[in-house]
């Protein structure tokens, strides 16, 4: 049990100087000049030996058990072994080769005696004018390196109760009544109570042996080179506790004396993070534990003054600490935590998953205005933009902590912020990120794995940075290989944002003369809907398109198709239709480009959308989902085709296929395989469509349900017989679903179809949430 009386009882050893000299000579064979050093519990001297060498000679308090001293000794020896450059004292052996000696004191008292190397310098606290940004960052870096050095160390006494164990702060709660100022007393009690409510989170932090005493009185600098820590002393407060306590104490660096303590703390925090990467929970609890450290100082000082009124105060300038804790409280947890996060380049603060906070309407209005000024007020889907700073799996989390089920974004193919993908990106970014003009293994590993998943005739990859670039490059290759320019695409298609791909995106309004269009082969609403020979009738559009191109002076170079038909309302293409179109295009000399940005990687229940639709492609193009949102695009083709193209064109994308993007792509494939996501796309997707069809029995606005794999669409009509589009109601539905915290999108030329593209990690339980929200929203529409 913690003996808090240790804080009151100094009981410093009382050996005479002659006795000190005798002990030093007897046990360490050193003699010289001894200069007494201030010490709260020990009897310490600076020893200048006769040969000029300098040491610290320390006689420990009799209440400090030899095992406790051994803990410190073994730690210093471990640090020296792990990082010889760390400026910490070195243990010097006795004449018997032991790390310490034990000598008798008054009565039955026993004292541990040690000789340590002397670290030259002055305490940082003695020269406040030398406290610079560079020094503060180095303080953070140094205590982080100390934490690294102690990471593998343990000692049985590390878990002993310790009076300065900040995890045991509630023992001081009962002593706050000694604080005279009622406002300070109330604040200190609130700090303790708040931290106590956080104890489950504090216990979950990274724990290890920590020095936890690197304040301005235990850090030395060389005044001639004041930007770097020259020494770390006093290992008497070591214990097993949260790693972040090293940083908490370091942030006490003269903060009561500076104009902007938060700015100074940010320097220390950033320095620590640069050497020993902080976890998000640590950065978000840092403010609270800094406040705890100050609260303990105030409580202990007041308590000790009350109990020992004749002794000098524990902290002489306590009024400055009172002012500091008040200032930190007034600035507030939110702002200070945001500044800590910004200093380390953590993402903007958002409540942890499962936590909520009151939204700041003023801050949201300012953000909206800045967005308009800096980004030109881009389209944000809803009447009011949604503000997200956190996501995980199928969920996006608002800054108020509300969870929104995401059925719209096709980019996070394996779920938002999948930890395996995030780790792979971070690990690769730490060691290499360069382009394919150099050789490195990861791009070859990824290319090899990709082509192993494609149809046999596809055996080569070209890496770019996006789906738009991939489609643009596929067009260039087609033109070179065929010698033609004519293009065939589907009405309402979308293929990218480059100039060339915008020409191939009729949904964007462009209609150049070298492009012809196929009607959408829709079995529900198209001109041949319900006919037994739909596939052939719709495929005849390809004949017409080829003729149209010829009349304009063009021959077909390629047919580009998104086999998911996302921009057309996600239609269930008639079986055999695309194979028929393919045959017609090939007969006219054109190539087939399968735009798999939305249809690939399991979206349609198979690895490749064009395979699921029964078509053979000459080129496959991939985009953002293959990197789970990390910039990555791919063109996959036959090596002979690539060789022909390269004969006339020098191909290079500066950062296409960079090492980090390839790491992201490889991790996505890991997740798809390890979590069996293609099978899940089929089972959960089938369940989604089945539930939608069941809902249609009670919701008359539902006209058609379609889709395949983890892709679905619902078309809404005001009358099922005439199929009159419910376009206005569909727009209203998006807002109603948003109110239910479910995100959906719409597509198709009539804007009356939902486009549902949940990530492949979507589960039946998420389907149930969506269906319940849709049922409620449709019911609201029906009574309007």
C-alpha positions in Angstrom: 0.0 0.0 0.0 1.2 3.5 -0.8 2.7 5.3 2.2 1.9 8.9 1.4 3.7 9.9 4.6 6.9 9.5 2.6 6.1 12.8 1.0 6.2 14.4 4.4 9.1 12.5 5.9 12.5 13.6 4.4 14.7 11.9 7.0 17.9 12.7 5.1 20.9 10.6 6.1 23.2 12.4 8.5 26.8 11.0 8.0 29.5 13.4 8.8 31.9 14.5 6.1 34.7 12.5 7.6 32.4 9.4 7.5 31.5 10.1 3.9 35.2 10.3 3.0 36.0 7.1 4.8 33.1 5.2 3.1 34.2 6.5 -0.3 37.8 5.4 0.2 36.9 2.0 1.8 34.3 0.9 -0.8 35.3 2.7 -4.0 39.0 3.6 -3.4 38.4 7.2 -4.3 39.3 10.4 -2.3 39.2 14.0 -3.0 37.0 17.1 -2.5 33.4 16.5 -1.5 30.7 19.2 -2.2 27.3 18.7 -0.7 24.4 18.8 -3.2 20.8 19.6 -2.4 18.7 16.5 -2.2 15.2 15.9 -0.8 15.8 12.4 0.7 19.4 11.4 0.0 22.8 12.6 1.1 24.6 13.5 -2.1 28.0 14.9 -3.0 29.8 16.1 -6.0 33.2 14.4 -5.7 36.3 15.8 -7.4 38.9 13.0 -7.1 42.6 13.7 -6.6 43.2 12.7 -10.2 40.7 15.4 -11.4 37.9 12.9 -12.2 34.4 13.9 -11.1 31.7 11.7 -9.6 28.4 11.8 -7.8 28.6 10.1 -4.4 25.2 9.2 -3.1 24.1 7.8 0.3 20.4 6.7 0.0 17.7 7.2 2.6 17.4 4.3 5.1 13.8 4.0 4.2 14.7 3.1 0.6 15.1 -0.6 0.5 18.2 -2.1 -1.2 15.9 -3.7 -3.7 14.5 -0.3 -4.6 18.0 1.0 -5.2 18.8 -2.1 -7.2 15.9 -1.2 -9.4 17.5 2.1 -10.2 20.9 0.6 -10.6 19.8 -2.1 -13.0 17.8 0.4 -15.0 20.9 2.6 -15.5 23.0 -0.4 -16.5 20.2 -1.5 -19.0 20.1 2.0 -20.5 23.8 2.1 -21.0 23.6 -1.2 -22.8 20.7 -0.2 -25.0 21.8 3.4 -25.9 25.3 4.4 -24.9 24.6 7.9 -26.3 21.9 8.8 -23.8 23.3 11.3 -21.2 22.5 9.4 -18.0 24.7 8.6 -15.1 26.9 5.4 -15.3 27.2 3.0 -12.4 30.8 2.7 -11.1 31.6 -0.6 -9.3 32.9 -0.9 -5.8 36.4 -2.4 -5.1 34.6 -5.7 -4.8 33.1 -5.4 -8.2 29.5 -4.7 -6.9 27.3 -1.9 -8.2 26.8 -0.6 -4.7 27.7 -1.0 -1.0 25.6 -1.2 2.1 26.7 0.7 5.2 25.4 1.0 8.7 23.9 4.3 9.9 22.2 5.3 13.2 20.8 2.4 15.2 19.8 -0.4 12.8 19.6 1.9 9.8 21.2 0.5 6.6 22.1 2.8 3.7 22.9 1.9 0.1 25.9 3.8 -1.2 26.7 4.3 -4.9 29.3 6.1 -7.0 28.0 7.4 -10.3 29.6 9.3 -13.2 29.2 13.0 -13.0 27.3 14.8 -15.8 28.5 18.3 -16.3 26.0 21.1 -17.0 23.4 23.2 -15.3 19.8 22.5 -14.7 17.5 23.9 -17.4 15.4 25.6 -14.7 18.4 27.7 -13.7 18.7 29.5 -17.1 15.2 30.3 -18.2 16.6 32.5 -21.0 18.1 29.4 -22.7 14.6 27.8 -23.1 14.2 27.7 -26.9 12.1 25.9 -29.4 15.1 23.8 -30.4 15.8 22.9 -26.8 12.2 22.0 -26.1 12.0 19.7 -29.1 15.2 18.1 -28.0 13.8 17.6 -24.5 10.9 15.7 -26.0 13.3 13.7 -28.2 15.6 12.8 -25.3 12.9 11.6 -23.0 11.4 9.6 -25.9 14.8 8.0 -26.5 15.0 7.2 -22.8 11.6 5.6 -23.1 12.9 3.5 -26.0 15.9 2.4 -24.0 13.8 1.3 -21.1 11.2 -0.5 -23.3 12.6 -4.0 -22.7 13.5 -3.5 -19.0 11.7 -4.7 -16.0 12.4 -5.2 -12.3 10.4 -6.8 -9.5 10.3 -3.5 -7.6 9.0 -1.5 -10.6 5.4 -2.2 -9.4 6.0 -1.2 -5.8 3.8 1.6 -4.5 5.3 5.0 -5.1 4.3 8.4 -3.7 4.7 10.0 -7.1 2.8 7.4 -9.1 0.5 9.7 -11.1 -1.8 6.7 -11.8 -2.6 6.8 -8.0 -3.6 10.4 -8.0 -6.8 9.9 -6.1 -4.9 9.4 -2.8 -4.4 13.1 -2.9 -8.1 13.9 -3.4 -8.7 13.7 0.3 -6.0 16.3 1.0 -7.3 19.0 -1.3 -9.0 20.7 1.7 -5.6 22.0 2.6 -5.6 24.3 -0.5 -6.6 27.7 0.8 -7.9 29.3 -2.4 -11.4 27.9 -2.9 -11.4 28.4 -6.6 -8.1 26.5 -7.0 -9.3 23.8 -4.6 -12.5 23.3 -6.6 -10.5 23.2 -9.9 -8.0 20.7 -8.4 -10.8 18.4 -7.3 -12.5 18.6 -10.7 -9.2 17.6 -12.3 -8.9 14.6 -10.1 -12.5 13.6 -10.6 -12.3 14.0 -14.4 -9.1 11.9 -14.5 -10.7 9.2 -12.3 -13.5 8.8 -14.8 -10.8 8.2 -17.4 -9.1 5.4 -15.5 -10.2 2.6 -17.9 -8.6 4.5 -20.7 -5.5 5.3 -18.7 -5.1 1.6 -17.8 -5.3 0.7 -21.5 -2.3 2.9 -22.4 1.1 1.5 -23.2 2.9 0.7 -19.9 6.5 0.1 -19.2 9.2 1.2 -16.7 9.4 5.0 -17.0 11.8 7.6 -15.5 8.9 10.0 -15.1 11.0 12.8 -13.5 12.5 14.7 -16.5 11.4 18.2 -15.3 13.6 21.3 -15.5 15.3 20.4 -12.2 16.5 17.0 -13.5 17.5 18.0 -17.0 21.0 19.4 -17.6 22.3 21.6 -20.5 25.7 22.9 -21.5 25.3 26.7 -21.5 27.8 26.9 -24.4 25.6 24.5 -26.5 22.2 25.0 -24.9 20.0 23.5 -27.6 20.5 19.9 -26.5 20.0 18.0 -23.2 23.4 17.3 -21.7 22.2 15.1 -18.9 19.2 13.3 -17.3 19.6 12.8 -13.5 17.6 11.4 -10.6 16.2 8.0 -11.3 14.5 7.7 -7.9 11.0 8.2 -9.2 11.1 5.3 -11.7 8.1 3.0 -11.7 6.0 0.8 -14.0 3.4 3.1 -15.6 2.1 4.6 -18.8 4.8 5.6 -21.2 3.1 8.9 -21.8 4.0 9.9 -18.2 7.5 10.7 -19.5 5.9 13.3 -21.7 3.6 14.6 -19.0 6.5 15.4 -16.7 8.6 16.9 -19.5 5.7 19.2 -20.3 6.3 20.7 -16.8 9.4 22.4 -18.2 9.2 25.9 -16.6 5.6 26.2 -18.0 4.6 28.4 -15.0 7.2 31.0 -16.2 6.4 31.3 -19.9 3.9 33.5 -21.8 2.3 30.7 -23.9 2.8 27.4 -22.0 0.7 25.5 -24.6 3.1 26.5 -27.4 6.1 25.4 -25.4 4.4 22.1 -24.6 3.6 21.5 -28.3 7.4 21.7 -29.0 8.1 19.0 -26.4 5.2 16.8 -27.6 6.3 17.1 -31.2 9.8 16.3 -30.3 8.7 13.2 -28.4 6.5 12.0 -31.2 9.3 12.4 -33.7 11.3 9.7 -31.8 8.6 7.5 -30.2 5.4 7.6 -32.1 2.5 8.6 -29.9 -0.8 6.7 -30.0 -4.0 8.6 -30.5 -5.3 7.7 -27.0 -2.1 9.1 -25.5 -2.3 12.4 -27.3 -5.9 12.8 -26.3 -5.3 12.0 -22.6 -2.2 14.2 -22.4 -4.0 17.4 -21.4 -5.8 15.6 -18.5 -2.6 14.1 -17.1 -0.7 17.4 -17.4 -3.5 18.9 -15.3 -3.2 15.9 -12.9 0.5 16.6 -12.5 -0.2 20.2 -11.6 -3.1 19.2 -9.3 -0.8 16.8 -7.4 1.8 19.5 -7.0 -0.7 21.9 -5.6 -2.3 19.3 -3.3 1.0 18.0 -1.9 2.4 21.4 -1.4 -0.7 22.6 0.6 -0.8 19.3 2.5 2.8 19.4 3.4 2.7 23.0 4.5 -0.2 22.2 6.8 1.5 19.1 8.3 5.0 20.6 8.5 4.6 24.3 9.0 8.1 24.8 10.2 9.8 23.3 7.1 10.4 25.3 3.9 7.5 25.0 1.4 7.7 22.0 -1.0 7.2 24.5 -3.9 8.3 28.0 -3.2 6.4 29.7 -6.1 3.1 27.9 -5.7 1.2 30.9 -6.9 2.7 30.5 -10.3 1.5 26.9 -10.4 -2.0 28.1 -9.4 -1.9 30.5 -12.2 -0.7 27.9 -14.7 -3.5 25.3 -13.9 -6.0 28.1 -14.2 -4.7 29.2 -17.6 -4.7 25.7 -18.9 -8.2 25.2 -17.6 -9.4 28.4 -19.2 -7.9 27.5 -22.6 -9.6 24.2 -22.3 -9.1 20.6 -23.2 -10.5 20.9 -26.7 -8.2 23.7 -27.9 -5.1 22.3 -26.2 -5.7 18.8 -27.4 -6.2 20.2 -30.9 -2.9 22.0 -30.7 -1.1 18.9 -29.5 -2.6 16.9 -32.4 -1.6 19.5 -34.9 1.9 19.6 -33.6 2.3 15.9 -34.3 0.2 16.0 -37.5 -2.5 13.8 -36.0 -5.8 14.2 -37.9 -8.2 16.8 -36.6 -9.8 15.8 -33.3 -13.0 13.8 -33.4 -14.7 12.0 -30.6 -13.6 8.4 -30.2 -16.0 5.8 -31.6 -18.9 5.4 -29.2 -18.4 8.9 -27.6 -20.4 12.0 -28.3 -20.0 15.7 -27.9 -22.2 18.7 -28.4 -21.5 20.2 -31.9 -20.0 23.7 -32.0 -22.4 25.5 -34.4 -20.1 28.6 -34.6 -17.1 26.4 -35.5 -19.1 24.5 -38.1 -20.3 27.7 -39.7 -16.8 29.0 -39.9 -15.6 25.7 -41.5 -18.3 25.9 -44.1 -17.4 29.4 -45.0 -13.7 28.6 -45.3 -14.5 25.6 -47.4 -16.4 27.9 -49.8 -13.6 30.4 -49.9 -10.8 27.9 -50.4 -12.4 25.1 -52.3 -15.1 26.9 -54.3 -18.0 25.3 -52.4 -17.8 21.9 -54.1 -20.9 19.7 -54.4 -21.7 18.0 -51.1 -24.8 15.9 -51.9 -27.0 17.2 -49.2 -28.8 20.5 -48.3 -26.1 20.9 -45.6 -22.7 19.4 -45.8 -21.8 16.6 -43.4 -18.6 17.0 -41.4 -16.6 13.8 -40.8 -13.2 13.4 -39.1 -13.3 9.7 -38.3 -14.4 6.5 -40.0 -14.1 2.7 -39.5 -15.5 -0.2 -41.5 -18.9 0.6 -42.9 -19.3 3.7 -40.7 -18.5 7.4 -40.9 -18.5 9.4 -37.7 -19.7 13.0 -37.4 -17.8 15.4 -35.3 -20.5 15.1 -32.8 -19.8 11.4 -32.5 -22.9 10.2 -34.4 -22.4 7.1 -36.6 -23.5 7.2 -40.2 -23.9 3.9 -42.1 -22.2 4.3 -45.4 -23.8 2.6 -48.5 -22.6 5.3 -50.9 -18.8 5.3 -51.0 -17.4 2.6 -53.3 -13.8 3.8 -52.6 -13.1 2.1 -49.3 -13.5 -1.4 -50.8 -12.6 -3.2 -47.6 -14.1 -0.6 -45.3 -13.0 2.8 -44.1 -9.6 2.9 -42.5 -9.0 -0.8 -42.4 -6.2 -1.3 -39.8 -4.3 -3.8 -42.0 -4.2 -1.3 -44.9 -3.4 1.6 -42.7 -0.5 -0.2 -41.1 0.9 -1.3 -44.5 0.8 2.3 -45.8 2.5 3.6 -42.6 5.2 0.9 -42.5 6.1 1.4 -46.2 6.1 5.2 -45.9 8.7 4.9 -43.1 11.3 3.2 -45.2 10.8 4.1 -48.9 8.5 5.9 -51.3 9.9 6.5 -54.8 9.0 5.9 -58.4 9.4 3.0 -60.8 12.5 4.4 -62.5 14.3 2.7 -59.6 14.1 -1.0 -58.8 12.3 -2.1 -55.6 10.7 -5.4 -54.7 7.2 -4.3 -53.6 6.0 -3.1 -57.1 7.0 -6.5 -58.6 5.3 -8.4 -55.8 2.1 -6.5 -56.3 2.1 -6.8 -60.1 2.8 -10.5 -59.9 -0.1 -11.0 -57.5 -2.5 -8.9 -59.6 -1.9 -10.7 -62.9 -2.2 -14.0 -61.1 -5.8 -13.0 -60.4 -6.7 -12.0 -64.0 -7.8 -14.1 -67.0 -4.8 -15.9 -68.5 -4.2 -13.6 -71.5 -3.7 -10.6 -69.1 -0.1 -10.7 -67.8 1.2 -7.1 -67.5 0.5 -4.1 -65.3 1.0 -0.4 -65.8 0.6 1.7 -62.7 -0.7 5.2 -62.5 -2.4 7.3 -59.8 -6.1 7.1 -60.5 -8.9 5.5 -62.4 -9.1 8.5 -64.7 -5.4 8.2 -65.6 -5.8 4.5 -66.1 -8.7 5.0 -68.6 -6.9 7.8 -70.3 -3.8 5.6 -70.8 -6.0 2.7 -72.0 -7.4 5.0 -74.7 -3.9 6.0 -75.8 -2.8 2.4 -76.0 -5.9 1.5 -78.0 -5.3 4.3 -80.5 -1.7 3.3 -81.0 -2.5 -0.4 -81.4 -5.5 0.0 -83.7 -4.4 3.1 -85.6 -8.0 4.3 -85.1 -9.7 7.0 -83.0 -13.4 6.0 -82.9 -14.9 5.2 -79.4 -18.0 3.4 -78.3 -19.4 3.9 -74.8 -22.7 3.5 -73.0 -25.2 6.3 -72.6 -24.9 7.9 -69.1 -21.4 6.4 -68.6 -18.8 8.1 -66.5 -15.1 7.2 -67.1 -13.0 10.1 -65.5 -12.0 13.7 -65.2 -9.1 14.0 -67.8 -9.9 15.7 -71.0 -10.0 12.4 -72.9 -12.1 10.6 -70.4 -14.5 13.5 -70.1 -15.1 12.9 -73.8 -16.1 9.4 -72.9 -18.5 10.4 -70.1 -21.8 11.4 -71.7 -23.3 11.9 -68.2 -21.0 15.0 -68.1 -22.6 16.5 -71.2 -19.9 16.1 -73.8 -20.6 14.4 -77.1 -17.6 14.6 -79.5 -18.0 13.3 -83.0 -15.5 10.5 -82.6 -17.7 8.8 -79.9 -20.9 6.8 -80.5 -23.2 5.5 -77.8 -25.0 2.4 -76.9 -28.4 2.6 -75.2 -28.6 1.3 -71.6 -29.6 -2.4 -71.9 -32.2 -2.1 -69.1 -34.6 -5.1 -68.6 -36.9 -2.9 -66.5 -37.3 0.4 -68.3 -35.5 0.2 -71.7 -37.2 0.0 -75.1 -36.7 -3.8 -75.3 -37.6 -4.5 -71.6 -39.4 -7.8 -71.2 -38.7 -9.1 -74.7 -37.4 -12.7 -74.9 -34.5 -11.6 -77.2 -33.5 -8.5 -75.2 -29.8 -9.3 -75.4 -29.7 -9.4 -79.2 -32.0 -6.4 -79.6 -29.9 -4.2 -77.3 -26.7 -5.5 -78.8 -27.8 -4.2 -82.2 -27.0 -0.7 -80.9 -23.4 -1.7 -81.4 -24.0 -2.2 -85.1 -25.6 1.3 -85.3 -22.8 2.9 -83.4 -20.2 1.4 -85.7 -22.1 2.7 -88.7 -22.4 6.1 -87.2 -18.7 6.3 -86.6 -18.1 5.3 -90.2 -20.4 8.0 -91.4 -18.4 10.5 -89.5 -15.1 9.2 -90.8 -14.0 7.0 -87.9 -13.4 3.4 -87.3 -13.8 1.9 -83.8 -10.7 1.8 -81.7 -12.3 0.5 -78.5 -15.4 -0.1 -76.6 -15.1 1.1 -73.0 -17.6 -0.1 -70.5 -18.2 0.0 -66.7 -19.8 -3.4 -66.4 -21.5 -2.3 -63.1 -23.4 0.3 -65.1 -23.3 2.5 -62.0 -24.0 5.8 -63.7 -27.0 4.2 -65.5 -28.8 3.2 -62.4 -27.1 -0.2 -61.9 -29.0 -2.2 -64.5 -29.1 -6.0 -64.6 -27.6 -6.5 -68.0 -29.3 -9.2 -70.1 -27.3 -12.4 -70.1 -25.1 -12.7 -73.2 -25.5 -9.0 -74.1 -22.0 -7.9 -73.5 -20.5 -10.9 -75.3 -22.5 -10.0 -78.3 -21.4 -6.4 -78.2 -17.8 -7.6 -77.8 -18.0 -9.7 -80.9 -19.4 -6.9 -83.0 -16.7 -4.4 -81.8 -13.9 -6.9 -82.4 -15.2 -7.7 -85.9 -15.0 -3.9 -86.6 -11.3 -3.9 -85.4 -11.9 -2.4 -82.0 -10.5 -3.4 -78.6 -12.4 -4.0 -75.4 -11.6 -1.9 -72.3 -13.2 -3.1 -69.1 -13.4 -0.1 -66.7 -13.3 -2.0 -63.4 -12.9 1.1 -61.2 -16.4 0.3 -59.7 -17.1 -3.2 -61.0 -13.8 -4.9 -60.0 -12.2 -6.5 -56.9 -15.3 -8.4 -55.9 -18.0 -5.7 -56.3 -20.1 -7.9 -58.6 -19.5 -11.1 -56.6 -16.5 -12.1 -58.7 -13.0 -10.7 -58.8 -13.7 -9.0 -62.1 -16.9 -7.4 -63.3 -16.4 -8.2 -67.0 -15.9 -11.8 -66.2 -19.1 -11.8 -64.1 -20.9 -10.3 -67.2 -19.5 -12.9 -69.5 -17.2 -10.6 -71.5 -13.5 -10.9 -72.4 -11.5 -7.7 -72.1 -8.2 -6.7 -73.8 -7.5 -4.2 -71.0 -8.7 -3.9 -67.5 -8.5 -0.5 -65.8 -8.6 0.0 -62.0 -8.8 3.0 -59.7 -9.2 4.2 -56.2 -10.9 1.1 -54.6 -7.8 -1.1 -55.3 -5.8 1.0 -52.7 -8.9 1.5 -50.5 -8.7 5.2 -51.3 -5.0 5.6 -51.5 -4.1 7.1 -55.0 -3.5 4.1 -57.2 -4.6 3.2 -60.7 -3.7 0.3 -62.9 -4.0 -0.7 -66.6 -3.7 -4.5 -67.0 -3.1 -5.9 -70.5 -1.1 -8.4 -72.5 2.7 -7.9 -72.6 2.7 -8.0 -76.4 0.2 -5.2 -76.5 2.4 -3.2 -74.1 5.5 -3.9 -76.2 3.8 -2.6 -79.3 2.7 0.6 -77.5 6.2 1.2 -76.1 7.7 1.0 -79.5 6.2 4.4 -80.3 5.6 6.0 -76.9 7.8 6.6 -73.9 5.6 5.7 -71.0 6.2 6.9 -67.4 4.1 8.0 -64.5 6.2 9.8 -62.0 4.6 8.2 -59.0 2.4 5.5 -60.5 3.3 2.3 -58.7 5.2 4.0 -56.0 6.1 1.8 -53.0 3.5 3.2 -50.6 0.6 2.8 -53.1 1.7 -0.8 -53.9 1.8 -1.5 -50.2 -1.8 -0.3 -49.9 -2.8 -2.3 -52.9 -1.2 -5.5 -51.6 -2.9 -5.0 -48.2 -6.3 -4.7 -49.9 -5.7 -8.0 -51.6 -4.7 -9.5 -48.2 -8.0 -8.3 -46.6 -10.2 -9.5 -49.5 -8.5 -13.0 -49.3 -8.1 -13.3 -45.5 -11.6 -12.0 -44.7 -13.3 -14.0 -47.5 -14.9 -10.7 -48.7 -16.0 -11.9 -52.2 -18.1 -14.6 -50.7 -19.4 -12.1 -48.2 -20.2 -9.7 -51.1 -22.4 -12.4 -52.6 -24.1 -13.6 -49.4 -24.7 -10.1 -47.9 -25.6 -8.6 -51.2 -28.2 -11.3 -51.9 -29.6 -10.7 -48.4 -29.7 -6.9 -49.1 -31.7 -7.4 -52.3 -34.0 -10.0 -50.7 -34.8 -7.5 -47.9 -35.5 -4.8 -50.5 -37.8 -7.0 -52.4 -39.7 -7.9 -49.3 -39.9 -4.2 -48.4 -41.4 -3.6 -51.8 -44.5 -5.5 -50.7 -45.4 -2.7 -48.3 -43.8 0.3 -49.9 -45.4 1.1 -53.3 -42.7 3.6 -54.3 -40.3 0.7 -55.0 -40.6 -0.2 -58.6 -37.5 -2.4 -59.2 -34.7 -4.0 -57.2 -31.6 -5.1 -59.0 -27.9 -5.6 -58.6 -25.3 -8.3 -58.2 -22.7 -9.0 -55.5 -22.2 -6.0 -53.1 -23.9 -3.7 -55.6 -27.6 -2.9 -55.5 -30.1 -0.4 -56.9 -33.7 0.5 -56.1 -35.7 2.4 -58.7 -38.6 4.4 -57.4 -41.8 5.1 -59.3 -45.0 6.9 -58.5 -47.0 4.2 -60.4 -45.7 0.7 -61.0 -47.8 0.2 -64.1 -46.7 3.3 -66.0 -43.3 3.3 -64.2 -43.5 7.1 -63.8 -40.2 8.0 -62.2 -40.4 9.3 -58.6 -37.4 11.6 -59.1 -38.5 14.3 -56.6 -39.2 11.7 -53.9 -35.9 10.1 -54.5 -34.1 13.4 -53.8 -36.2 13.8 -50.7 -35.4 10.3 -49.6 -31.7 11.1 -49.5 -32.3 13.8 -46.9 -34.7 11.6 -44.9 -32.1 8.8 -44.8 -29.5 11.3 -43.7 -31.7 12.1 -40.8 -31.7 8.4 -40.0 -27.9 8.5 -40.2 -27.7 6.3 -43.3 -25.8 7.6 -46.4 -27.0 6.6 -49.9 -26.7 8.1 -53.4 -28.8 8.2 -56.5 -28.0 7.7 -60.2 -29.4 7.1 -63.6 -30.7 9.7 -66.1 -34.0 10.1 -64.3 -32.4 10.5 -60.9 -34.9 8.1 -59.4 -32.6 5.1 -58.5 -30.5 4.5 -55.4 -26.9 3.5 -56.0 -25.9 1.3 -53.1 -22.2 0.4 -53.0 -21.4 -0.6 -49.4 -17.9 -1.8 -48.7 -17.3 -5.5 -49.0 -17.2 -5.8 -45.2 -20.9 -5.0 -45.0 -22.8 -7.6 -42.9 -26.5 -8.6 -42.6 -26.8 -6.6 -39.4 -25.9 -3.5 -41.4 -28.5 -4.4 -44.0 -31.1 -4.6 -41.2 -30.2 -1.1 -40.1 -30.5 0.2 -43.7 -33.8 -1.5 -44.3 -35.3 -0.2 -41.1 -34.2 3.4 -42.0 -35.5 3.0 -45.6 -38.8 1.7 -44.4 -39.3 4.6 -42.0 -38.2 7.2 -44.6 -40.5 5.8 -47.3 -43.4 5.8 -44.9 -42.7 9.5 -44.2 -42.7 10.2 -48.0 -46.0 8.4 -48.5 -47.8 10.7 -46.0 -46.4 13.9 -47.4 
